């Protein structure tokens, strides 16, 4: 079981790095050119990819350490712990929002990890609430779209599984009553439907996210004081 888990973790990391490279390439190309080819996007992505990886690693480390510190303080301070937790969450949201444009400063301007964080902080400083408001609105739109795709996935899965005489979910009774082939068919159908819906949703959500963040970055950069 352990080797299988390790393989799954490694494959997950590799696939995430490929997705990050694709996102970086498209974002970099759209910031520098109105139209571009696949090779041009890849070339632009290569210029800043490892800096983006460094940014992600830094943010990951900061978040882990910050959460550990906040959890420790909230657990040892007793009654004050809840207040520390609330203040910690609010401060964390404030910092993450202030670092919103670090990614785009790397792919557009070639800045380093810490330089991009500092520049993003300065860009957001005098318009934090406006930045947070736009991000919250966009997140709500993304959640709404995701819910719609989730409903579509449920309907498609229900239709296909019923067509094969299979239940929508597998309970203990289903595992005992269904044959191995039927259980395997259930997982295959579920994974195929999920994969198709996720692929279609990503074709919509990823360009939408890139377009929104790019335009917001350019607008804030133009207003920078």
C-alpha atoms as one frame of an Amber mdcrd trajectory, in Angstrom:
protein
   0.000   0.000   0.000   2.832   2.401   0.851   4.598   2.111  -2.564   1.240
   2.697  -4.279   0.661   5.830  -2.179   4.171   7.086  -2.964   3.644   6.486
  -6.680   0.316   8.326  -6.523   1.962  11.274  -4.720   4.821  11.433  -7.234
   2.427  11.260 -10.202   0.275  13.946  -8.587   3.288  16.245  -8.175   4.440
  15.645 -11.758   0.986  16.317 -13.195   0.687  19.479 -11.065   4.031  20.723
 -12.405   2.831  20.156 -15.987  -0.422  22.009 -15.289   1.535  24.854 -13.681
   3.786  25.054 -16.739   0.749  25.262 -19.023  -0.824  27.988 -16.906   2.480
  29.891 -16.755   3.015  29.641 -20.514  -0.474  30.877 -21.388  -0.360  33.705
 -18.829   3.075  34.859 -19.978   2.098  34.753 -23.654  -1.181  36.620 -23.175
   0.585  39.363 -21.229   3.160  39.929 -23.960   1.242  39.192 -27.176  -2.334
  39.481 -28.408  -1.969  36.317 -30.496   0.586  33.552 -30.153   1.355  30.034
 -31.285   1.852  26.988 -29.098   5.637  27.163 -29.484   5.655  30.866 -28.558
   3.639  30.153 -25.419   6.026  27.367 -24.420   9.022  29.622 -25.038   7.550
  32.377 -22.862   6.665  29.862 -20.151  10.207  28.520 -19.986  11.585  31.976
 -19.157   9.770  32.262 -15.833   8.641  28.729 -14.981  11.179  27.897 -12.288
  10.686  31.263 -10.622   6.968  30.468 -10.502   7.766  27.075  -8.967   9.914
  28.876  -6.390   7.029  31.231  -5.633   4.621  28.313  -5.130   7.097  26.522
  -2.860   7.681  29.681  -0.818   3.948  30.308  -0.395   3.430  26.649   0.543
   6.161  26.776   3.205   4.887  30.081   4.588   1.309  28.770   4.790   2.361
  25.539   6.532   4.572  27.307   9.084   1.950  30.013   9.672  -0.828  27.458
  10.211   1.350  25.464  12.621   2.201  28.583  14.638  -1.418  29.766  14.761
  -2.632  26.280  15.729  -0.025  26.021  18.485  -0.779  29.468  19.917  -4.544
  28.946  19.783  -4.199  25.616  21.614  -1.924  26.807  24.439  -3.551  30.171
  25.157  -6.846  28.724  26.320  -9.704  31.227  26.066  -7.515  33.684  24.161
  -6.735  30.959  21.682  -9.981  31.513  19.772  -9.192  35.232  19.446  -5.681
  34.396  18.224  -7.190  32.032  15.656  -9.585  34.703  14.331  -6.851  37.361
  14.168  -4.523  34.866  12.507  -7.044  33.985   9.795  -7.789  37.660   9.089
  -4.086  38.521   8.932  -3.437  35.539   6.646  -6.170  36.678   4.226  -4.735
  40.194   4.267  -1.224  38.953   3.411  -2.332  36.524   0.681  -4.457  39.237
  -0.935  -1.480  41.600  -0.839   0.570  39.000  -2.729  -2.093  38.526  -5.415
  -0.008  39.846  -8.325   3.315  38.149  -7.502   2.752  35.475 -10.146   2.037
  38.016 -12.885   4.992  40.188 -11.900   7.204  37.139 -12.433   5.795  36.074
 -15.812   5.403  39.637 -17.151   8.400  41.437 -15.700  10.812  38.618 -14.977
  11.118  39.601 -11.323  12.406  37.196  -8.700  10.239  35.562  -6.043  10.800
  38.069  -3.240  10.916  41.079  -5.555   7.546  40.080  -7.006   6.040  39.670
  -3.537   7.273  43.105  -2.504   6.046  44.771  -5.699   2.658  43.088  -5.405
   2.410  44.344  -1.830   3.024  47.912  -3.009   0.490  47.590  -5.834  -2.258
  46.393  -3.498  -1.404  48.533  -0.443  -3.633  51.526  -1.225  -6.471  49.498
  -2.731  -6.610  46.356  -0.594 -10.385  46.365  -0.103 -11.020  46.876  -3.789
  -8.648  44.021  -4.635 -10.255  41.726  -2.069 -13.728  42.660  -3.308 -12.935
  41.851  -6.928 -11.286  38.573  -5.931 -14.267  37.589  -3.773 -16.694  38.405
  -6.587 -14.664  36.371  -9.056 -14.445  33.446  -6.616 -18.225  33.465  -6.219
 -18.625  33.410 -10.017 -16.190  30.493 -10.254 -18.023  28.631  -7.480 -21.340
  29.201  -9.271 -19.939  27.851 -12.546 -18.416  24.875 -10.723 -21.776  24.095
  -9.111 -23.430  24.115 -12.544 -20.813  21.704 -13.891 -21.227  19.569 -10.771
 -24.963  19.288 -11.442 -24.281  18.410 -15.097 -21.814  15.751 -13.983 -24.355
  14.268 -11.553 -27.067  14.132 -14.226 -24.761  12.546 -16.821 -23.440  10.046
 -14.313 -26.970   9.152 -13.218 -28.120   8.690 -16.820 -25.159   6.523 -17.875
 -25.083   4.411 -14.711 -28.831   3.790 -14.905 -28.425   2.791 -18.555 -26.035
   0.042 -17.405 -28.274  -0.927 -14.479 -25.834   0.375 -11.887 -26.506   2.446
  -8.733 -25.450   6.094  -8.505 -23.328   5.367  -5.424 -21.779   2.216  -4.015
 -22.897   1.254  -0.525 -21.998  -1.837   1.480 -25.057  -3.694   0.147 -24.098
  -2.819  -3.433 -20.567  -4.107  -2.926 -21.952  -7.381  -1.654 -24.600  -7.782
  -4.353 -22.746  -6.585  -7.466 -20.241  -8.668  -9.377 -16.607  -7.644  -9.781
 -17.240  -6.643 -13.417 -20.170  -4.444 -12.394 -18.128  -2.719  -9.689 -15.275
  -2.180 -12.151 -17.748  -0.819 -14.715 -19.132   1.568 -12.099 -15.704   3.066
 -11.378 -14.779   3.244 -15.061 -17.997   5.058 -15.963 -17.711   7.422 -12.987
 -14.106   8.291 -13.808 -14.827   8.809 -17.510 -17.812  11.095 -16.834 -15.871
  13.013 -14.179 -12.866  13.377 -16.501 -14.965  14.652 -19.413 -16.836  17.203
 -17.288 -13.625  18.388 -15.611 -11.911  18.763 -18.988 -14.791  20.845 -20.362
 -14.990  22.958 -17.201 -11.230  23.576 -17.263 -11.465  24.765 -20.869 -13.831
  27.431 -19.589 -12.548  28.201 -16.094  -8.796  28.373 -16.733  -8.964  30.924
 -19.600 -11.545  32.885 -17.611  -9.248  32.944 -14.584  -6.238  33.979 -16.669
  -8.225  36.730 -18.397  -9.604  38.106 -15.129  -6.280  38.096 -13.275  -4.387
  39.490 -16.258  -6.790  42.404 -16.742  -6.839  43.125 -13.020  -3.028  43.070
 -12.905  -2.741  45.425 -15.890  -5.349  47.788 -14.425  -3.603  47.894 -11.035
  -0.185  48.267 -12.635  -1.424  51.224 -14.682  -2.787  52.890 -11.536   0.285
  52.200  -9.420   1.519  55.237  -7.581
